[in-house]
Amino acid sequence: MKVLIIDYGVGNHKSVANAFKFLGYDATLSNDPQALIDADACVLPGVGAFGEAVGNLKRLGLADVLLQQAVHARKPLLGICLGMQLLADSSEEGGHFEGLGLIPGRVVKINPKPGLLVPHVGWNDIHVHIKAPLFSMVAPQANFFFDHSYHFVCDRAYVAATCTYGGEVVAAVQSGNVFAAQFHPEKSQNNGLKLFRGFMRHVAQSHQARKQVASC
């Protein structure tokens, strides 16, 4: 399976690519739209500001291709941290910005109870609501590394996992072939690697299913 780590100039893309390569997957780091089309699965990492990230995706010609591949080609897509937030309809970070709209929802500032700091940085247990595929190999209340000031607000039907930071915070979302995590799997040691394996097992199953349909 060929995995494309989308490099659009925002975040720690190399760390994500290295994690996939450590697990033995064919991972490529690129901002070439054709590479996105040729890949079996795509990963959208990100660290930084929402507006800059959206602008970079559009400037590089990646936004429309990413939407086409996720919606029409139904290619598996994994968003990470800012990459998860970019899947929403909009974000209030630094103003109002339109997102990719792949999972209905909006990104808003964390408003924790007194005594808790923003950004939310550090290890936190998650509560799994939808086990497959991201958490199929992960314990129900495993911990992951978070680093964010904004969070994804969406309908409960799309919530794959939550964590508690003052109140409930969405930690992972999914809809069809689109998956995302607010935390950083590439910084979350064994649990993060298990999440990547769960995603790639889904990619392999989806690839096989498409081959069978094509041969009919």
C-alpha positions in Angstrom: 0.0 0.0 0.0 1.3 3.4 -1.0 0.8 6.1 1.7 1.1 9.8 0.8 2.0 12.1 3.6 0.7 15.5 2.3 3.4 18.1 2.8 1.8 21.6 2.5 4.4 23.5 4.5 2.7 23.4 7.9 3.7 20.9 10.6 5.9 17.9 11.4 5.3 15.9 8.3 8.6 14.1 8.4 7.9 12.6 11.9 4.6 11.2 10.5 6.4 9.8 7.5 9.1 8.2 9.6 6.4 6.5 11.8 4.8 4.9 8.8 8.2 3.8 7.4 9.2 2.4 10.8 6.1 0.2 10.6 7.2 -1.0 7.1 4.8 0.9 4.9 5.6 2.6 1.6 5.3 6.2 2.8 6.0 9.2 0.5 6.3 12.8 1.6 5.0 15.1 -1.2 3.0 18.2 -2.2 2.4 17.0 -5.8 -1.3 16.6 -6.6 -0.5 13.7 -8.9 1.1 11.8 -6.0 -2.1 12.2 -4.1 -4.0 10.6 -7.0 -1.5 7.7 -7.3 -1.5 6.9 -3.5 -3.7 4.2 -1.9 -4.2 6.3 1.1 -3.4 9.9 2.2 -2.4 11.4 5.5 -3.0 15.1 6.3 -0.8 16.2 9.3 -0.5 19.7 10.5 0.7 22.0 13.3 0.0 25.8 13.2 -2.7 28.2 12.1 -5.9 27.1 10.3 -6.0 30.0 7.9 -2.4 29.5 6.7 -2.9 25.8 6.3 -6.1 26.2 4.2 -4.3 28.9 2.1 -1.3 26.6 1.5 -3.6 23.7 0.4 -5.3 25.9 -2.1 -2.1 27.6 -3.4 -0.5 24.2 -4.0 -3.5 22.9 -5.9 -4.1 20.2 -3.2 -7.5 21.2 -1.8 -9.6 20.3 -4.8 -7.7 17.1 -5.6 -7.9 16.0 -1.9 -11.7 16.6 -2.0 -12.0 14.7 -5.3 -10.0 11.7 -4.0 -11.8 11.6 -0.6 -15.4 12.1 -1.9 -15.5 10.6 -5.4 -12.6 8.1 -5.3 -13.4 7.3 -1.7 -9.7 7.0 -0.9 -8.9 6.5 2.8 -7.8 9.8 4.4 -6.3 10.3 7.9 -6.1 13.8 9.4 -3.8 14.5 12.3 -4.1 17.5 14.8 -4.5 20.6 12.6 -5.2 18.1 9.7 -8.3 16.9 11.6 -9.5 20.5 12.1 -9.1 21.2 8.4 -11.7 18.5 7.6 -14.4 20.7 9.3 -16.7 23.2 7.6 -15.1 26.2 9.3 -12.8 27.5 12.0 -12.9 30.6 14.2 -9.1 30.6 14.7 -7.9 34.1 13.8 -11.2 35.1 12.3 -13.5 32.9 10.2 -12.1 30.4 7.7 -13.8 27.8 5.5 -12.5 24.3 5.9 -12.6 21.3 3.5 -16.1 20.3 4.7 -15.4 16.6 4.7 -16.9 16.1 8.2 -19.7 18.4 9.2 -18.6 20.5 12.2 -16.7 23.6 13.3 -13.5 24.4 15.1 -13.7 26.6 18.2 -11.4 27.8 21.0 -11.0 25.5 24.0 -12.8 27.0 27.0 -11.6 25.0 30.0 -12.6 25.2 33.6 -10.4 27.4 35.9 -7.0 26.0 36.7 -6.5 24.4 33.2 -4.3 26.0 30.6 -4.7 26.6 26.9 -3.2 25.2 24.9 -4.0 21.7 26.0 -0.6 20.1 26.0 0.4 16.6 27.3 -0.8 13.1 27.7 -4.5 12.4 28.1 -6.6 9.2 28.3 -9.2 8.8 25.5 -12.6 7.2 25.6 -13.3 5.2 22.5 -16.8 5.5 21.0 -16.1 3.9 17.6 -13.5 1.2 17.8 -12.8 0.3 14.1 -10.7 1.1 12.4 -8.5 3.6 14.2 -8.8 2.0 17.7 -9.2 -1.6 16.7 -5.7 -2.4 18.1 -5.8 0.1 21.0 -7.1 -0.4 24.6 -10.4 1.4 25.3 -8.8 4.1 27.5 -5.3 4.4 26.1 -3.5 7.6 26.4 -2.2 9.9 23.6 -0.2 13.1 23.3 -2.2 16.3 22.7 -1.1 19.8 21.7 -3.9 22.2 20.7 -5.8 25.4 21.5 -8.9 24.7 19.3 -11.1 21.7 19.1 -13.6 20.1 16.7 -17.3 20.4 17.5 -19.6 18.1 15.6 -22.6 15.8 15.7 -22.1 12.8 18.0 -22.5 10.4 15.0 -19.0 11.4 13.8 -17.2 11.2 17.1 -14.8 8.2 17.3 -13.2 9.1 20.6 -13.2 11.8 23.3 -11.0 13.0 26.1 -11.7 15.1 29.2 -10.1 18.5 29.6 -12.3 20.5 31.9 -15.2 19.2 29.8 -15.5 16.7 27.0 -13.3 17.3 24.0 -13.5 15.4 20.7 -10.3 13.4 20.3 -11.1 11.6 17.0 -13.7 11.7 14.3 -14.7 9.6 11.3 -17.2 9.5 8.4 -17.0 6.8 5.8 -13.5 6.7 4.5 -12.4 9.8 6.3 -10.7 9.5 9.7 -8.9 12.0 12.0 -7.3 12.4 15.4 -6.8 15.6 17.4 -3.8 14.1 19.2 -0.4 13.2 17.7 -0.1 9.5 17.0 3.5 10.0 15.8 4.4 11.3 19.3 2.3 8.8 21.2 4.7 5.8 21.3 3.1 2.3 21.0 -0.5 3.5 21.1 0.2 5.8 18.1 1.8 3.1 16.1 -1.2 0.8 16.8 -3.5 3.5 15.5 -1.5 3.8 12.3 -1.6 0.0 11.9 -5.4 0.0 12.4 -5.7 2.7 9.7 -3.5 0.8 7.3 -5.4 -2.5 7.9 -8.5 -0.6 6.8 -6.7 0.7 3.8 -5.7 -2.8 2.7 -9.2 -4.1 3.2 -10.7 -1.1 1.2 -8.1 -1.7 -1.6 -9.0 -5.3 -1.8 -12.7 -4.6 -1.9 -12.2 -2.1 -4.8 -10.2 -4.6 -6.7 -13.0 -7.2 -6.4 -15.6 -4.7 -7.6 -13.4 -3.7 -10.5 -13.0 -7.4 -11.6 -16.7 -8.0 -11.6 
